[in-house]
């Protein structure tokens, strides 16, 4: 059943008295693949942060109970990662931190969860990075590790903010194909600067520049 997971009604966000978003209406349903495009500074990242509860807003944002039961039911790949690359943490430990908001240590996770980490690393082409320190990775490799982290809890909704940042063209293609497959089992909301590629994969495309409207690419 294609039921609503997230419903936004008349949502507005302001920073320091300046309007970032105004009167946003949006519905995200099970198995949706929604693309969000628009100009830099138009409010795309602010929109997904509002959905995640990371910024204050007015209006209503309603989450379905399936997103409230259990930790990690929303997977999130941010545009930038707040991690100290000098901290001695391994790639698989970063991925495991997506379980129960990082309250588990690698030594305490279950065997099925360990297998899930290995599976995700193989799927995203980073199996060779197992056992490596996160600080030793390139930007593209780190992006794949954090994608695995966003997926480790098998979320009902996956939100990605410019996921192709720092990755090579081949993995960008592989990434979009992976997201297409994932959209059969979860809803996906993806912010991207690449309108034409996003239009090839997303079921619905929206243009965000303070407000939101459906976006139809030019032929």
N, C-alpha and C positions, 0 to 999 in steps of 0.2 A: 504494500500500500504506500502510495507516494504522499505521506503525511507531512505537515509542516514541522520542521525541526527548530527553526528560528523565525520569529516574526518581529519586524520593526515597523512601528507606526509613529509618524511625525517626530522622528528622532533628530535632535539638533545637538551640536557640540561646539563649545566656544572655549578658546584659550586666551586668558588675559584680556577678556572683553572683545576679542576678535572672533568672528564666526568662522568655524572650520567646516561645519556641515549644517545644513538647514532642511528641515521637513523631509527626512528620508523615510520612504516606505519601501520595504523589501521583505520578501518571503523566501526562505531557503527550505526546500523540501528534500525528503529522503531520495538519495541517488541523483540529485541535481549536480551538474557541473557548471558552475557560474564563473564567468570571467569578468573581472573589474578592470577597466582601462580608464585613462584620463590623464590630464597634464600633471607634471610635477607640482606638488603643493596644492593639488586640488582636493585632497581629503581622502584618498584611497586607503592609506594606512590608518588614518584616524577612524574610518568606517569599521575596519576589522578589529581595531582595538576597542571600539565601543561594543561590538558584538562579544568580545572576550571579557568585557567588564574592566578593561584597563584604563579607561578614561571616563570621567563623569559626563552625563548626558541628560537631556530632557526628552520627554516623550517615552514611549514604551518599547522595551526589548524583551520579548517573551521567549524563553527556552523550553522546548519539550522536555518531559521528564526523562527521556532516554539520554539526554545530555547532562542531566543532574545526578543520575545514578552511577556511582563509581567514578574514580578519579581518572582523568585522562580521556574522557569521552569526546573531548575536542582536541584534536592534534593541531599544533601550530608551528609553522616554520617561519620565523621572523626574517625581516630583511637584513638585520644585523644581529649578531650573537654576542651577548654579554658574558664572555668567558675569559678568564685569565689564562692565556695560552702558556704562561710560564708555570702554571700549576701542574704537577705531575699526575695527570689523569689520562687513562687510556681510552681509545676510541669506543670500545665496547662498554666502558663505564659511563661515558657520556650518553650512549644510547639507552643503557639501563636506567639512567636518571629520569627517563620519561615514564617510568613505572612508579606509581604512587608519589608523584611530584618529587622524586629523588630521595625519598626517605629510606630506600633500600640501598644496601651496599652490594657489590657484585657477589660477595661470598654468601649472601642471603637469598639470592633469587633462585627460583625453582629451575629444574632441568628443562621443562617445556619453555620457560622464558629464555633460557640460554640458547635453546634451539631456534627460538624466534629471532633472537639477535643475529645468529649466524645466517639464518634464512634471509633476513633483511639486508645484511651486508653483501650477501651473494647477489641478491636481486638488484641492488644498486651499484654493483661492480666494485665494491670496496673490501671484499673478503681478504685481500692482501694486506689491508691496513690493520687487521686484528693484532692487538698487542702493541700498537704504536701509540706514542704520546700524541695528544691532540695538537700540541704546539708544534709538532714536526710536519703537519699537513699543509698542503696548499689550500687556497681559498675554495677551489672547486671540490677538493676532497672533504674539507670541513663541511661544506654545504650538504654533501651526501650523507655524512654522519648525522647531521641535525635533521635531515629528512627521515632517516631511520628512527631517530629519537621521537619525531612527531608521529610515526606510525606504530611504535612498539606496543602501544596500548590498544591497538585495533579500534581506532576512534570511529564514532558514527558520523563525525564532521571533521574534515581536514581543511585547515585554512593556511594558505601559502601566500607570502608577500614577496613578490619578485623571486621565485624559486630558481630561475635560470641565471641569477647573478653568479659570477665567478666560474661558471662551468663552461666546458668546451662545447662546440657545436654538436658533436656526436652524442654527448650525454644529454644535452638539451633535448634532442630528438628522442632519446631513450626515456628521458624523464616524462615528456608529454605522453608517450605511449604507455608508460607505467601508470600515469594519472588516469588515462582513459580506461585502463583495466580496473583500477581502484574504484572508479566512479560507479561500477556495477555493485559495489558492496558498501559504499559510503557516499555522503554528500561532500562535494569539493567546492571551495570558494578560492579563486586564485587571482591575485593582483598581478598585472603584468604590463610592461611598457610596449610589448610586442603585440599590437592589435591584430595583425593578420594571422599570426600563428595561433594566438588565443582563440580567434574566431573559428579556426579549423577544428578545435577540440571542444570548446565549451558548448553546452546546450543553450545557454542564455548569456548574453553579453550586455553589460551595463557600463555607461559612461558616467564617471563621478567627477564633478567640478563644483564643489560646494553643495550642489544638489545631485540627484540621480535620475537618469533616464535610460530607457533601452537604447542600445547602440547597434546600428546596422552598418557594417563596413561598406565602403564604396566598392562598386563592382569594378 
